[in-house]
């Protein structure tokens, strides 16, 4: 059995009346999913990544082209002949140089130097024989 | 012109004929030594095979075969050593830097060693057992250090002989230079004379340096005795000194060239 309290106004429960069906129109806010609310940031990120990518391609291309180019040679310095301030006088042959003894002396020195240069003191044919000493007998 | 060419040809030919026998005899001796060494290797190989057979089977036939092979081997070992000394003897004989007195210093080394080897080789045919072979071989082994010492002493002596030869040529060239300097002195300025004198002094100093090294080498030769390792050490030391002495002579040659240029012009 149900009894009503005295200080409590009685109120009837509101009744929900069904609204007439209104065709819902899609709004831009409603179209975006609620979980991705950062649309402008994403596009900025894409822009940065793209520009870095393009810049990288440019740098790579530049380096590639640089590496393929032949090395530039430095221009050879131009040789400018210097003028001798005083020309060297031709040497005069001494009186001794015209003698046959001097010619023989020159030949003697040339022969001495050539023979000594060509001569090897360490003659390989002189290496002594290496002979076996032990007979290897166990007597 | 034809006569001149013919004369030159005959002079060159006569020099060649004079020089030929000396070179040919040492070459022949070297070929003989090489041949004997080849035979030695073969005899050694045969002996080792026979010894191996004997040690495996211990048969009387194998023992007899080993005795025969060891006789041949021991005799050939003496022969190789002897032919090597004969080759060194030829090298000494044809060396242009030796006088009779120096030859008489080094020849006895060869004579003594050949005498020993001749004595040893006649023992080989009398070997009748492996014990005999051991006894004969021990005599060779006992002489081995002395023989090695003889080899090394003679090799150094031959190299010193060649150095002496070049030193003699150098002395002759310096003598001719002094004659030319004396002839040019009346026409030369004081400055040029001073240059010539300085070159002569430099040549004299270089000759002294060479002579000191040559004396060191000569005095070291008889010291190459004793233990083979000690001999080797001294031998290497002397080789270094020989190279330094040769370098002195080369530098002296360049001084002579400078002197020639100084003499050539006023």
Interface residues (C-beta under 8 A of the other chain):
Chain A: X91 X92 X93 X94 X95 X96 X97 X99 X101 X102 X104 X105 X106 X108 X109 X112 X113 X115 X116 X117 X119 X121 X122 X123 X125 X126 X128 X129 X131 X132 X133 X134 X135 X136 X137 X138 X139
Chain B: X30 X33 X37 X40 X44 X48 X51 X55 X70 X77 X80 X81 X84 X87 X88 X91 X130 X131 X133 X134 X137 X140 X141 X144 X148 X151 X152 X155 X158 X159 X162 X163 X166 X169 X170 X172 X173 X176 X177 X179 X180 X183 X184 X187 X188 X239 X242 X243 X246 X249 X250 X253 X254 X256 X257 X260 X263 X264 X265 X266
